[in-house]
Amino acid sequence: DFSANRKMIHERILAANTPALLPTLSLFKDAQENGINVFFVTGRPESECDASRINLEKTGYHHWAELICRPQE
């Protein structure tokens, strides 16, 4: 469901309750099992980075190398 404006998307991100995409989570776990450091690079601004970090943890993403968000302008 991609029918939302930027304000609605921002509110959803800050709620930190988005489910994991299962194929992506599986790839993440496979990478970790094979000793690959995982970095998340997102276009989300720094103001959404903490919520993104929380959401990743809640949905099964643990022990990644780094989460890189877009600096505030």
All heavy atoms as TSV, in Angstrom:
chain	resi	resn	atom	element	x	y	z
A	1	ASP	N	N	0.855	-1.183	0.000
A	1	ASP	CA	C	0.000	0.000	0.000
A	1	ASP	C	C	0.896	1.241	0.000
A	1	ASP	O	O	1.387	1.669	1.029
A	1	ASP	CB	C	-0.903	-0.027	1.232
A	1	ASP	CG	C	-1.822	1.184	1.284
A	1	ASP	OD1	O	-1.948	1.897	0.276
A	1	ASP	OD2	O	-2.423	1.398	2.343
A	2	PHE	N	N	1.112	1.776	-1.186
A	2	PHE	CA	C	1.984	2.932	-1.322
A	2	PHE	C	C	1.194	4.214	-1.539
A	2	PHE	O	O	1.727	5.189	-2.032
A	2	PHE	CB	C	2.962	2.725	-2.482
A	2	PHE	CG	C	3.958	1.652	-2.195
A	2	PHE	CD1	C	3.851	0.425	-2.817
A	2	PHE	CD2	C	4.991	1.862	-1.307
A	2	PHE	CE1	C	4.760	-0.580	-2.554
A	2	PHE	CE2	C	5.911	0.871	-1.032
A	2	PHE	CZ	C	5.792	-0.352	-1.666
A	3	SER	N	N	-0.069	4.230	-1.182
A	3	SER	CA	C	-0.880	5.427	-1.395
A	3	SER	C	C	-0.906	6.267	-0.122
A	3	SER	O	O	-1.782	6.145	0.710
A	3	SER	CB	C	-2.292	5.046	-1.816
A	3	SER	OG	O	-2.878	4.232	-0.822
A	4	ALA	N	N	0.110	7.113	0.033
A	4	ALA	CA	C	0.194	7.979	1.205
A	4	ALA	C	C	1.025	9.202	0.841
A	4	ALA	O	O	1.854	9.153	-0.065
A	4	ALA	CB	C	0.840	7.242	2.368
A	5	ASN	N	N	0.820	10.264	1.569
A	5	ASN	CA	C	1.657	11.441	1.361
A	5	ASN	C	C	2.856	11.374	2.301
A	5	ASN	O	O	2.959	10.489	3.155
A	5	ASN	CB	C	0.843	12.726	1.545
A	5	ASN	CG	C	0.272	12.871	2.942
A	5	ASN	OD1	O	0.924	12.526	3.928
A	5	ASN	ND2	N	-0.947	13.374	3.025
A	6	ARG	N	N	3.790	12.291	2.154
A	6	ARG	CA	C	5.031	12.258	2.940
A	6	ARG	C	C	4.756	12.309	4.439
A	6	ARG	O	O	5.407	11.623	5.222
A	6	ARG	CB	C	5.939	13.415	2.507
A	6	ARG	CG	C	7.237	13.480	3.265
A	6	ARG	CD	C	8.110	12.264	2.977
A	6	ARG	NE	N	9.228	12.243	3.892
A	6	ARG	CZ	C	9.691	11.171	4.523
A	6	ARG	NH1	N	9.162	10.004	4.301
A	6	ARG	NH2	N	10.696	11.249	5.339
A	7	LYS	N	N	3.782	13.099	4.866
A	7	LYS	CA	C	3.455	13.206	6.293
A	7	LYS	C	C	2.988	11.855	6.841
A	7	LYS	O	O	3.414	11.429	7.917
A	7	LYS	CB	C	2.383	14.270	6.515
A	7	LYS	CG	C	2.028	14.463	7.977
A	7	LYS	CD	C	0.980	15.561	8.159
A	7	LYS	CE	C	0.731	15.792	9.619
A	7	LYS	NZ	N	-0.570	15.463	10.078
A	8	MET	N	N	2.130	11.172	6.090
A	8	MET	CA	C	1.632	9.865	6.524
A	8	MET	C	C	2.761	8.838	6.587
A	8	MET	O	O	2.837	8.044	7.526
A	8	MET	CB	C	0.524	9.390	5.583
A	8	MET	CG	C	-0.756	10.196	5.694
A	8	MET	SD	S	-1.950	9.783	4.400
A	8	MET	CE	C	-2.325	8.090	4.792
A	9	ILE	N	N	3.632	8.867	5.589
A	9	ILE	CA	C	4.762	7.941	5.576
A	9	ILE	C	C	5.667	8.202	6.773
A	9	ILE	O	O	6.096	7.270	7.457
A	9	ILE	CB	C	5.536	8.054	4.249
A	9	ILE	CG1	C	4.661	7.553	3.093
A	9	ILE	CG2	C	6.856	7.288	4.316
A	9	ILE	CD1	C	5.206	7.858	1.714
A	10	HIS	N	N	5.955	9.477	7.048
A	10	HIS	CA	C	6.796	9.847	8.187
A	10	HIS	C	C	6.184	9.330	9.497
A	10	HIS	O	O	6.879	8.760	10.334
A	10	HIS	CB	C	6.977	11.364	8.222
A	10	HIS	CG	C	7.811	11.859	9.352
A	10	HIS	ND1	N	9.175	11.638	9.438
A	10	HIS	CD2	C	7.480	12.565	10.457
A	10	HIS	CE1	C	9.639	12.186	10.551
A	10	HIS	NE2	N	8.631	12.755	11.177
A	11	GLU	N	N	4.883	9.502	9.664
A	11	GLU	CA	C	4.205	9.034	10.879
A	11	GLU	C	C	4.292	7.514	11.010
A	11	GLU	O	O	4.490	6.994	12.107
A	11	GLU	CB	C	2.746	9.492	10.871
A	11	GLU	CG	C	2.604	10.988	11.092
A	11	GLU	CD	C	1.188	11.497	10.867
A	11	GLU	OE1	O	0.299	10.705	10.463
A	11	GLU	OE2	O	0.980	12.698	11.076
A	12	ARG	N	N	4.159	6.800	9.898
A	12	ARG	CA	C	4.259	5.337	9.929
A	12	ARG	C	C	5.669	4.892	10.317
A	12	ARG	O	O	5.839	3.942	11.078
A	12	ARG	CB	C	3.876	4.745	8.576
A	12	ARG	CG	C	2.405	4.840	8.286
A	12	ARG	CD	C	2.092	4.272	6.944
A	12	ARG	NE	N	0.695	4.501	6.608
A	12	ARG	CZ	C	0.189	4.322	5.402
A	12	ARG	NH1	N	0.956	3.894	4.413
A	12	ARG	NH2	N	-1.090	4.555	5.172
A	13	ILE	N	N	6.661	5.585	9.777
A	13	ILE	CA	C	8.051	5.244	10.111
A	13	ILE	C	C	8.299	5.477	11.594
A	13	ILE	O	O	8.893	4.643	12.278
A	13	ILE	CB	C	9.032	6.049	9.238
A	13	ILE	CG1	C	8.963	5.559	7.787
A	13	ILE	CG2	C	10.459	5.952	9.780
A	13	ILE	CD1	C	9.685	6.435	6.787
A	14	LEU	N	N	7.856	6.614	12.118
A	14	LEU	CA	C	8.079	6.931	13.526
A	14	LEU	C	C	7.358	5.970	14.463
A	14	LEU	O	O	7.785	5.766	15.597
A	14	LEU	CB	C	7.673	8.372	13.826
A	14	LEU	CG	C	8.535	9.454	13.171
A	14	LEU	CD1	C	8.048	10.840	13.577
A	14	LEU	CD2	C	10.009	9.286	13.496
A	15	ALA	N	N	6.280	5.345	13.998
A	15	ALA	CA	C	5.562	4.358	14.811
A	15	ALA	C	C	6.395	3.082	14.996
A	15	ALA	O	O	6.174	2.321	15.940
A	15	ALA	CB	C	4.216	4.022	14.177
A	16	ALA	N	N	7.355	2.849	14.135
A	16	ALA	CA	C	8.286	1.705	14.227
A	16	ALA	C	C	7.564	0.373	14.386
A	16	ALA	O	O	7.934	-0.470	15.187
A	16	ALA	CB	C	9.291	1.917	15.356
A	17	ASN	N	N	6.525	0.161	13.579
A	17	ASN	CA	C	5.785	-1.105	13.671
A	17	ASN	C	C	5.512	-1.721	12.301
A	17	ASN	O	O	4.524	-2.401	12.113
A	17	ASN	CB	C	4.496	-0.920	14.466
A	17	ASN	CG	C	3.542	0.055	13.804
A	17	ASN	OD1	O	3.819	0.559	12.727
A	17	ASN	ND2	N	2.432	0.326	14.445
A	18	THR	N	N	6.420	-1.489	11.373
A	18	THR	CA	C	6.280	-2.053	10.040
A	18	THR	C	C	6.837	-3.471	10.025
A	18	THR	O	O	7.933	-3.706	10.532
A	18	THR	CB	C	7.050	-1.182	9.020
A	18	THR	OG1	O	6.593	0.161	9.122
A	18	THR	CG2	C	6.848	-1.673	7.608
A	19	PRO	N	N	6.120	-4.434	9.466
A	19	PRO	CA	C	6.631	-5.804	9.446
A	19	PRO	C	C	7.839	-5.934	8.515
A	19	PRO	O	O	7.991	-5.169	7.565
A	19	PRO	CB	C	5.452	-6.620	8.928
A	19	PRO	CG	C	4.611	-5.654	8.183
A	19	PRO	CD	C	4.811	-4.324	8.834
A	20	ALA	N	N	8.670	-6.911	8.801
A	20	ALA	CA	C	9.827	-7.184	7.947
A	20	ALA	C	C	9.362	-7.787	6.630
A	20	ALA	O	O	8.369	-8.515	6.574
A	20	ALA	CB	C	10.765	-8.154	8.648
A	21	LEU	N	N	10.107	-7.494	5.560
A	21	LEU	CA	C	9.900	-8.185	4.290
A	21	LEU	C	C	10.634	-9.522	4.429
A	21	LEU	O	O	11.857	-9.553	4.577
A	21	LEU	CB	C	10.470	-7.370	3.135
A	21	LEU	CG	C	9.861	-5.979	2.947
A	21	LEU	CD1	C	10.635	-5.212	1.885
A	21	LEU	CD2	C	8.396	-6.096	2.573
A	22	LEU	N	N	9.904	-10.601	4.429
A	22	LEU	CA	C	10.486	-11.904	4.744
A	22	LEU	C	C	11.628	-12.319	3.826
A	22	LEU	O	O	12.641	-12.834	4.318
A	22	LEU	CB	C	9.392	-12.960	4.814
A	22	LEU	CG	C	8.368	-12.734	5.946
A	22	LEU	CD1	C	7.339	-13.851	5.966
A	22	LEU	CD2	C	9.055	-12.612	7.293
A	23	PRO	N	N	11.556	-12.093	2.498
A	23	PRO	CA	C	12.711	-12.451	1.672
A	23	PRO	C	C	13.960	-11.627	2.028
A	23	PRO	O	O	15.080	-12.138	1.983
A	23	PRO	CB	C	12.241	-12.145	0.244
A	23	PRO	CG	C	10.762	-12.212	0.307
A	23	PRO	CD	C	10.413	-11.686	1.682
A	24	THR	N	N	13.782	-10.383	2.409
A	24	THR	CA	C	14.908	-9.542	2.795
A	24	THR	C	C	15.492	-10.005	4.115
A	24	THR	O	O	16.727	-10.066	4.280
A	24	THR	CB	C	14.466	-8.058	2.885
A	24	THR	OG1	O	13.871	-7.678	1.647
A	24	THR	CG2	C	15.635	-7.151	3.186
A	25	LEU	N	N	14.651	-10.352	5.065
A	25	LEU	CA	C	15.127	-10.861	6.345
A	25	LEU	C	C	15.883	-12.171	6.156
A	25	LEU	O	O	16.919	-12.395	6.771
A	25	LEU	CB	C	13.956	-11.043	7.317
A	25	LEU	CG	C	14.297	-11.522	8.720
A	25	LEU	CD1	C	15.280	-10.596	9.417
A	25	LEU	CD2	C	13.007	-11.668	9.543
A	26	SER	N	N	15.398	-13.016	5.277
A	26	SER	CA	C	16.077	-14.280	4.983
A	26	SER	C	C	17.463	-14.022	4.380
A	26	SER	O	O	18.451	-14.661	4.767
A	26	SER	CB	C	15.221	-15.113	4.030
A	26	SER	OG	O	15.876	-16.290	3.678
A	27	LEU	N	N	17.553	-13.093	3.444
A	27	LEU	CA	C	18.835	-12.731	2.845
A	27	LEU	C	C	19.780	-12.179	3.904
A	27	LEU	O	O	20.968	-12.524	3.940
A	27	LEU	CB	C	18.628	-11.711	1.727
A	27	LEU	CG	C	19.886	-11.190	1.048
A	27	LEU	CD1	C	20.630	-12.314	0.341
A	27	LEU	CD2	C	19.524	-10.070	0.074
A	28	PHE	N	N	19.256	-11.325	4.797
A	28	PHE	CA	C	20.048	-10.760	5.891
A	28	PHE	C	C	20.641	-11.879	6.753
A	28	PHE	O	O	21.838	-11.884	7.042
A	28	PHE	CB	C	19.153	-9.836	6.724
A	28	PHE	CG	C	19.776	-9.361	8.000
A	28	PHE	CD1	C	20.667	-8.305	8.012
A	28	PHE	CD2	C	19.453	-9.963	9.206
A	28	PHE	CE1	C	21.242	-7.855	9.189
A	28	PHE	CE2	C	20.012	-9.524	10.398
A	28	PHE	CZ	C	20.917	-8.464	10.388
A	29	LYS	N	N	19.808	-12.830	7.139
A	29	LYS	CA	C	20.266	-13.932	7.990
A	29	LYS	C	C	21.277	-14.816	7.265
A	29	LYS	O	O	22.263	-15.253	7.865
A	29	LYS	CB	C	19.072	-14.739	8.498
A	29	LYS	CG	C	18.255	-13.963	9.521
A	29	LYS	CD	C	17.062	-14.752	10.015
A	29	LYS	CE	C	16.318	-13.950	11.080
A	29	LYS	NZ	N	15.203	-14.706	11.634
A	30	ASP	N	N	21.047	-15.070	5.981
A	30	ASP	CA	C	22.012	-15.850	5.201
A	30	ASP	C	C	23.357	-15.138	5.142
A	30	ASP	O	O	24.410	-15.773	5.272
A	30	ASP	CB	C	21.500	-16.091	3.777
A	30	ASP	CG	C	20.406	-17.130	3.692
A	30	ASP	OD1	O	20.198	-17.876	4.677
A	30	ASP	OD2	O	19.743	-17.197	2.638
A	31	ALA	N	N	23.340	-13.841	4.939
A	31	ALA	CA	C	24.584	-13.071	4.886
A	31	ALA	C	C	25.332	-13.188	6.213
A	31	ALA	O	O	26.544	-13.443	6.233
A	31	ALA	CB	C	24.280	-11.607	4.559
A	32	GLN	N	N	24.616	-13.007	7.304
A	32	GLN	CA	C	25.256	-13.106	8.613
A	32	GLN	C	C	25.830	-14.499	8.869
A	32	GLN	O	O	26.933	-14.628	9.395
A	32	GLN	CB	C	24.273	-12.735	9.719
A	32	GLN	CG	C	24.051	-11.246	9.815
A	32	GLN	CD	C	23.302	-10.892	11.077
A	32	GLN	OE1	O	22.356	-11.564	11.460
A	32	GLN	NE2	N	23.739	-9.835	11.722
A	33	GLU	N	N	25.090	-15.523	8.505
A	33	GLU	CA	C	25.559	-16.899	8.709
A	33	GLU	C	C	26.834	-17.185	7.912
A	33	GLU	O	O	27.599	-18.068	8.259
A	33	GLU	CB	C	24.464	-17.898	8.332
A	33	GLU	CG	C	23.324	-17.926	9.322
A	33	GLU	CD	C	22.139	-18.754	8.849
A	33	GLU	OE1	O	22.240	-19.421	7.798
A	33	GLU	OE2	O	21.102	-18.723	9.539
A	34	ASN	N	N	27.052	-16.414	6.858
A	34	ASN	CA	C	28.238	-16.583	6.022
A	34	ASN	C	C	29.310	-15.542	6.308
A	34	ASN	O	O	30.219	-15.334	5.505
A	34	ASN	CB	C	27.836	-16.566	4.546
A	34	ASN	CG	C	27.136	-17.850	4.152
A	34	ASN	OD1	O	27.761	-18.894	4.053
A	34	ASN	ND2	N	25.827	-17.785	3.975
A	35	GLY	N	N	29.195	-14.877	7.459
A	35	GLY	CA	C	30.227	-13.953	7.897
A	35	GLY	C	C	30.275	-12.626	7.173
A	35	GLY	O	O	31.301	-11.946	7.188
A	36	ILE	N	N	29.187	-12.243	6.540
A	36	ILE	CA	C	29.139	-10.987	5.796
A	36	ILE	C	C	28.563	-9.895	6.685
A	36	ILE	O	O	27.486	-10.053	7.263
A	36	ILE	CB	C	28.287	-11.143	4.521
A	36	ILE	CG1	C	28.925	-12.199	3.615
A	36	ILE	CG2	C	28.116	-9.808	3.805
A	36	ILE	CD1	C	28.065	-12.623	2.456
A	37	ASN	N	N	29.284	-8.782	6.813
A	37	ASN	CA	C	28.768	-7.624	7.546
A	37	ASN	C	C	27.689	-6.949	6.716
A	37	ASN	O	O	27.875	-6.716	5.522
A	37	ASN	CB	C	29.885	-6.622	7.831
A	37	ASN	CG	C	30.839	-7.113	8.880
A	37	ASN	OD1	O	30.448	-7.804	9.811
A	37	ASN	ND2	N	32.105	-6.786	8.730
A	38	VAL	N	N	26.587	-6.626	7.355
A	38	VAL	CA	C	25.459	-6.011	6.658
A	38	VAL	C	C	25.343	-4.552	7.065
A	38	VAL	O	O	25.325	-4.220	8.246
A	38	VAL	CB	C	24.140	-6.764	6.969
A	38	VAL	CG1	C	22.963	-6.078	6.299
A	38	VAL	CG2	C	24.245	-8.217	6.533
A	39	PHE	N	N	25.262	-3.700	6.056
A	39	PHE	CA	C	25.064	-2.268	6.245
A	39	PHE	C	C	23.719	-1.911	5.631
A	39	PHE	O	O	23.403	-2.346	4.521
A	39	PHE	CB	C	26.148	-1.465	5.515
A	39	PHE	CG	C	27.516	-1.657	6.074
A	39	PHE	CD1	C	28.257	-2.795	5.789
A	39	PHE	CD2	C	28.083	-0.687	6.882
A	39	PHE	CE1	C	29.524	-2.974	6.294
A	39	PHE	CE2	C	29.351	-0.854	7.401
A	39	PHE	CZ	C	30.080	-2.001	7.106
A	40	PHE	N	N	22.932	-1.128	6.335
A	40	PHE	CA	C	21.688	-0.610	5.781
A	40	PHE	C	C	21.929	0.834	5.381
A	40	PHE	O	O	22.374	1.641	6.201
A	40	PHE	CB	C	20.547	-0.669	6.811
A	40	PHE	CG	C	20.105	-2.070	7.131
A	40	PHE	CD1	C	20.502	-2.674	8.310
A	40	PHE	CD2	C	19.291	-2.765	6.265
A	40	PHE	CE1	C	20.097	-3.963	8.614
A	40	PHE	CE2	C	18.883	-4.058	6.555
A	40	PHE	CZ	C	19.286	-4.655	7.741
A	41	VAL	N	N	21.636	1.162	4.136
A	41	VAL	CA	C	21.758	2.524	3.627
A	41	VAL	C	C	20.369	2.929	3.164
A	41	VAL	O	O	19.752	2.246	2.341
A	41	VAL	CB	C	22.760	2.608	2.456
A	41	VAL	CG1	C	22.863	4.031	1.939
A	41	VAL	CG2	C	24.123	2.076	2.887
A	42	THR	N	N	19.858	4.019	3.713
A	42	THR	CA	C	18.499	4.429	3.413
A	42	THR	C	C	18.437	5.909	3.070
A	42	THR	O	O	19.283	6.690	3.498
A	42	THR	CB	C	17.565	4.127	4.610
A	42	THR	OG1	O	16.247	4.582	4.294
A	42	THR	CG2	C	18.037	4.793	5.888
A	43	GLY	N	N	17.438	6.264	2.319
A	43	GLY	CA	C	17.174	7.665	2.011
A	43	GLY	C	C	16.385	8.350	3.110
A	43	GLY	O	O	16.081	9.534	3.024
A	44	ARG	N	N	16.072	7.612	4.165
A	44	ARG	CA	C	15.343	8.219	5.281
A	44	ARG	C	C	16.244	9.249	5.970
A	44	ARG	O	O	17.436	9.008	6.149
A	44	ARG	CB	C	14.926	7.159	6.297
A	44	ARG	CG	C	13.873	6.223	5.770
A	44	ARG	CD	C	13.523	5.182	6.796
A	44	ARG	NE	N	12.460	4.318	6.297
A	44	ARG	CZ	C	11.910	3.339	6.984
A	44	ARG	NH1	N	12.320	3.086	8.220
A	44	ARG	NH2	N	10.951	2.617	6.460
A	45	PRO	N	N	15.661	10.363	6.391
A	45	PRO	CA	C	16.475	11.382	7.065
A	45	PRO	C	C	16.841	10.959	8.485
A	45	PRO	O	O	16.225	10.059	9.061
A	45	PRO	CB	C	15.562	12.608	7.079
A	45	PRO	CG	C	14.182	12.058	7.033
A	45	PRO	CD	C	14.273	10.796	6.212
A	46	GLU	N	N	17.839	11.619	9.039
A	46	GLU	CA	C	18.288	11.348	10.411
A	46	GLU	C	C	17.135	11.377	11.408
A	46	GLU	O	O	17.141	10.634	12.377
A	46	GLU	CB	C	19.353	12.357	10.834
A	46	GLU	CG	C	20.729	12.057	10.302
A	46	GLU	CD	C	21.353	10.817	10.912
A	46	GLU	OE1	O	21.119	10.514	12.101
A	46	GLU	OE2	O	22.086	10.137	10.177
A	47	SER	N	N	16.133	12.208	11.169
A	47	SER	CA	C	15.001	12.305	12.099
A	47	SER	C	C	14.200	11.004	12.180
A	47	SER	O	O	13.429	10.809	13.110
A	47	SER	CB	C	14.081	13.466	11.702
A	47	SER	OG	O	13.516	13.241	10.421
A	48	GLU	N	N	14.381	10.109	11.221
A	48	GLU	CA	C	13.683	8.826	11.222
A	48	GLU	C	C	14.611	7.657	11.545
A	48	GLU	O	O	14.175	6.505	11.604
A	48	GLU	CB	C	13.020	8.591	9.860
A	48	GLU	CG	C	11.957	9.609	9.538
A	48	GLU	CD	C	11.407	9.498	8.135
A	48	GLU	OE1	O	11.968	8.768	7.297
A	48	GLU	OE2	O	10.397	10.155	7.866
A	49	CYS	N	N	15.874	7.951	11.777
A	49	CYS	CA	C	16.875	6.895	11.950
A	49	CYS	C	C	16.641	6.077	13.232
A	49	CYS	O	O	16.732	4.851	13.197
A	49	CYS	CB	C	18.271	7.501	11.940
A	49	CYS	SG	S	19.519	6.393	11.270
A	50	ASP	N	N	16.341	6.727	14.344
A	50	ASP	CA	C	16.108	5.987	15.591
A	50	ASP	C	C	14.913	5.044	15.461
A	50	ASP	O	O	14.972	3.892	15.881
A	50	ASP	CB	C	15.897	6.946	16.768
A	50	ASP	CG	C	17.184	7.600	17.222
A	50	ASP	OD1	O	18.281	7.097	16.886
A	50	ASP	OD2	O	17.094	8.638	17.900
A	51	ALA	N	N	13.830	5.538	14.862
A	51	ALA	CA	C	12.647	4.697	14.671
A	51	ALA	C	C	12.958	3.539	13.735
A	51	ALA	O	O	12.505	2.410	13.956
A	51	ALA	CB	C	11.487	5.529	14.126
A	52	SER	N	N	13.764	3.790	12.725
A	52	SER	CA	C	14.159	2.724	11.791
A	52	SER	C	C	14.978	1.671	12.520
A	52	SER	O	O	14.780	0.467	12.323
A	52	SER	CB	C	14.968	3.305	10.631
A	52	SER	OG	O	14.186	4.208	9.891
A	53	ARG	N	N	15.881	2.093	13.383
A	53	ARG	CA	C	16.720	1.196	14.172
A	53	ARG	C	C	15.834	0.311	15.065
A	53	ARG	O	O	16.010	-0.909	15.125
A	53	ARG	CB	C	17.686	2.033	15.016
A	53	ARG	CG	C	18.921	1.347	15.466
A	53	ARG	CD	C	19.890	2.311	16.168
A	53	ARG	NE	N	20.720	3.039	15.203
A	53	ARG	CZ	C	20.631	4.330	14.913
A	53	ARG	NH1	N	19.746	5.079	15.510
A	53	ARG	NH2	N	21.436	4.884	14.036
A	54	ILE	N	N	14.877	0.927	15.734
A	54	ILE	CA	C	13.952	0.200	16.610
A	54	ILE	C	C	13.150	-0.812	15.807
A	54	ILE	O	O	13.005	-1.975	16.207
A	54	ILE	CB	C	13.024	1.184	17.354
A	54	ILE	CG1	C	13.817	1.990	18.377
A	54	ILE	CG2	C	11.856	0.454	18.010
A	54	ILE	CD1	C	13.080	3.208	18.913
A	55	ASN	N	N	12.639	-0.387	14.665
A	55	ASN	CA	C	11.823	-1.278	13.832
A	55	ASN	C	C	12.648	-2.465	13.333
A	55	ASN	O	O	12.168	-3.604	13.332
A	55	ASN	CB	C	11.227	-0.512	12.653
A	55	ASN	CG	C	10.022	-1.200	12.068
A	55	ASN	OD1	O	8.901	-0.740	12.229
A	55	ASN	ND2	N	10.240	-2.297	11.372
A	56	LEU	N	N	13.887	-2.217	12.931
A	56	LEU	CA	C	14.746	-3.325	12.494
A	56	LEU	C	C	14.917	-4.349	13.611
A	56	LEU	O	O	14.775	-5.558	13.382
A	56	LEU	CB	C	16.109	-2.797	12.041
A	56	LEU	CG	C	16.140	-2.085	10.688
A	56	LEU	CD1	C	17.459	-1.339	10.513
A	56	LEU	CD2	C	15.927	-3.075	9.556
A	57	GLU	N	N	15.210	-3.878	14.804
A	57	GLU	CA	C	15.395	-4.783	15.950
A	57	GLU	C	C	14.126	-5.584	16.244
A	57	GLU	O	O	14.180	-6.785	16.477
A	57	GLU	CB	C	15.814	-3.995	17.195
A	57	GLU	CG	C	17.214	-3.425	17.119
A	57	GLU	CD	C	18.302	-4.459	17.359
A	57	GLU	OE1	O	18.016	-5.519	17.957
A	57	GLU	OE2	O	19.438	-4.195	16.949
A	58	LYS	N	N	12.982	-4.887	16.238
A	58	LYS	CA	C	11.711	-5.549	16.556
A	58	LYS	C	C	11.339	-6.625	15.546
A	58	LYS	O	O	10.631	-7.570	15.881
A	58	LYS	CB	C	10.580	-4.504	16.619
A	58	LYS	CG	C	10.587	-3.681	17.878
A	58	LYS	CD	C	9.622	-2.512	17.879
A	58	LYS	CE	C	8.236	-2.773	17.400
A	58	LYS	NZ	N	7.353	-1.583	17.509
A	59	THR	N	N	11.814	-6.487	14.310
A	59	THR	CA	C	11.398	-7.420	13.268
A	59	THR	C	C	12.442	-8.487	12.955
A	59	THR	O	O	12.311	-9.220	11.984
A	59	THR	CB	C	11.020	-6.665	11.978
A	59	THR	OG1	O	12.122	-5.863	11.549
A	59	THR	CG2	C	9.802	-5.797	12.192
A	60	GLY	N	N	13.490	-8.588	13.796
A	60	GLY	CA	C	14.416	-9.696	13.651
A	60	GLY	C	C	15.775	-9.373	13.087
A	60	GLY	O	O	16.582	-10.269	12.859
A	61	TYR	N	N	16.029	-8.109	12.812
A	61	TYR	CA	C	17.351	-7.714	12.311
A	61	TYR	C	C	18.218	-7.337	13.510
A	61	TYR	O	O	17.960	-6.351	14.181
A	61	TYR	CB	C	17.241	-6.507	11.372
A	61	TYR	CG	C	16.493	-6.790	10.092
A	61	TYR	CD1	C	15.123	-6.610	10.008
A	61	TYR	CD2	C	17.178	-7.225	8.961
A	61	TYR	CE1	C	14.436	-6.861	8.831
A	61	TYR	CE2	C	16.502	-7.482	7.781
A	61	TYR	CZ	C	15.135	-7.297	7.722
A	61	TYR	OH	O	14.461	-7.540	6.557
A	62	HIS	N	N	19.232	-8.153	13.767
A	62	HIS	CA	C	20.105	-7.925	14.921
A	62	HIS	C	C	21.561	-7.982	14.484
A	62	HIS	O	O	21.915	-8.749	13.585
A	62	HIS	CB	C	19.853	-8.978	16.001
A	62	HIS	CG	C	18.435	-9.050	16.441
A	62	HIS	ND1	N	17.854	-8.098	17.244
A	62	HIS	CD2	C	17.457	-9.957	16.164
A	62	HIS	CE1	C	16.591	-8.410	17.458
A	62	HIS	NE2	N	16.321	-9.540	16.814
A	63	HIS	N	N	22.390	-7.187	15.126
A	63	HIS	CA	C	23.840	-7.236	14.954
A	63	HIS	C	C	24.303	-6.860	13.545
A	63	HIS	O	O	25.238	-7.462	13.018
A	63	HIS	CB	C	24.389	-8.609	15.352
A	63	HIS	CG	C	23.901	-9.076	16.680
A	63	HIS	ND1	N	24.209	-8.431	17.858
A	63	HIS	CD2	C	23.077	-10.102	17.005
A	63	HIS	CE1	C	23.618	-9.052	18.855
A	63	HIS	NE2	N	22.921	-10.065	18.377
A	64	TRP	N	N	23.659	-5.885	12.928
A	64	TRP	CA	C	24.154	-5.394	11.642
A	64	TRP	C	C	25.338	-4.470	11.900
A	64	TRP	O	O	25.574	-4.002	13.011
A	64	TRP	CB	C	23.050	-4.671	10.864
A	64	TRP	CG	C	22.553	-3.423	11.522
A	64	TRP	CD1	C	23.113	-2.180	11.459
A	64	TRP	CD2	C	21.415	-3.291	12.357
A	64	TRP	NE1	N	22.387	-1.283	12.203
A	64	TRP	CE2	C	21.338	-1.942	12.770
A	64	TRP	CE3	C	20.442	-4.177	12.807
A	64	TRP	CZ2	C	20.336	-1.477	13.601
A	64	TRP	CZ3	C	19.447	-3.689	13.628
A	64	TRP	CH2	C	19.398	-2.366	14.015
A	65	ALA	N	N	26.089	-4.193	10.847
A	65	ALA	CA	C	27.300	-3.381	10.980
A	65	ALA	C	C	26.963	-1.900	11.169
A	65	ALA	O	O	27.554	-1.229	12.012
A	65	ALA	CB	C	28.211	-3.568	9.770
A	66	GLU	N	N	26.020	-1.395	10.376
A	66	GLU	CA	C	25.702	0.041	10.474
A	66	GLU	C	C	24.398	0.337	9.756
A	66	GLU	O	O	24.040	-0.322	8.787
A	66	GLU	CB	C	26.840	0.864	9.856
A	66	GLU	CG	C	26.730	2.342	10.122
A	66	GLU	CD	C	27.974	3.110	9.714
A	66	GLU	OE1	O	28.962	2.485	9.304
A	66	GLU	OE2	O	27.940	4.347	9.797
A	67	LEU	N	N	23.702	1.356	10.250
A	67	LEU	CA	C	22.525	1.909	9.603
A	67	LEU	C	C	22.876	3.342	9.242
A	67	LEU	O	O	23.194	4.155	10.109
A	67	LEU	CB	C	21.307	1.881	10.543
A	67	LEU	CG	C	20.060	2.634	10.078
A	67	LEU	CD1	C	19.512	2.049	8.782
A	67	LEU	CD2	C	18.993	2.616	11.174
A	68	ILE	N	N	22.847	3.634	7.957
A	68	ILE	CA	C	23.228	4.961	7.477
A	68	ILE	C	C	21.991	5.659	6.932
A	68	ILE	O	O	21.344	5.174	5.991
A	68	ILE	CB	C	24.306	4.849	6.378
A	68	ILE	CG1	C	25.525	4.105	6.918
A	68	ILE	CG2	C	24.680	6.240	5.846
A	68	ILE	CD1	C	26.506	3.671	5.883
A	69	CYS	N	N	21.661	6.802	7.547
A	69	CYS	CA	C	20.520	7.604	7.111
A	69	CYS	C	C	21.023	8.881	6.451
A	69	CYS	O	O	22.171	9.286	6.644
A	69	CYS	CB	C	19.635	7.949	8.316
A	69	CYS	SG	S	18.838	6.498	9.038
A	70	ARG	N	N	20.141	9.510	5.713
A	70	ARG	CA	C	20.467	10.761	5.036
A	70	ARG	C	C	20.590	11.878	6.064
A	70	ARG	O	O	19.710	12.028	6.918
A	70	ARG	CB	C	19.372	11.081	4.017
A	70	ARG	CG	C	19.615	12.304	3.180
A	70	ARG	CD	C	18.582	12.450	2.060
A	70	ARG	NE	N	17.218	12.186	2.442
A	70	ARG	CZ	C	16.376	13.084	2.959
A	70	ARG	NH1	N	16.778	14.309	3.188
A	70	ARG	NH2	N	15.143	12.745	3.264
A	71	PRO	N	N	21.667	12.667	5.997
A	71	PRO	CA	C	21.806	13.789	6.951
A	71	PRO	C	C	20.675	14.802	6.786
A	71	PRO	O	O	20.148	14.969	5.685
A	71	PRO	CB	C	23.146	14.423	6.562
A	71	PRO	CG	C	23.841	13.426	5.715
A	71	PRO	CD	C	22.781	12.571	5.090
A	72	GLN	N	N	20.324	15.449	7.886
A	72	GLN	CA	C	19.312	16.496	7.828
A	72	GLN	C	C	19.861	17.653	7.003
A	72	GLN	O	O	21.033	17.964	7.061
A	72	GLN	CB	C	18.978	17.001	9.237
A	72	GLN	CG	C	18.243	16.023	10.102
A	72	GLN	CD	C	16.888	15.639	9.579
A	72	GLN	OE1	O	16.638	14.465	9.321
A	72	GLN	NE2	N	15.992	16.566	9.405
A	73	GLU	N	N	18.982	18.255	6.249
A	73	GLU	CA	C	19.400	19.391	5.418
A	73	GLU	C	C	19.139	20.701	6.110
A	73	GLU	O	O	18.390	20.851	6.972
A	73	GLU	CB	C	18.656	19.344	4.086
A	73	GLU	CG	C	19.025	18.099	3.320
A	73	GLU	CD	C	18.226	17.949	2.034
A	73	GLU	OE1	O	17.404	18.825	1.711
A	73	GLU	OE2	O	18.439	16.947	1.379
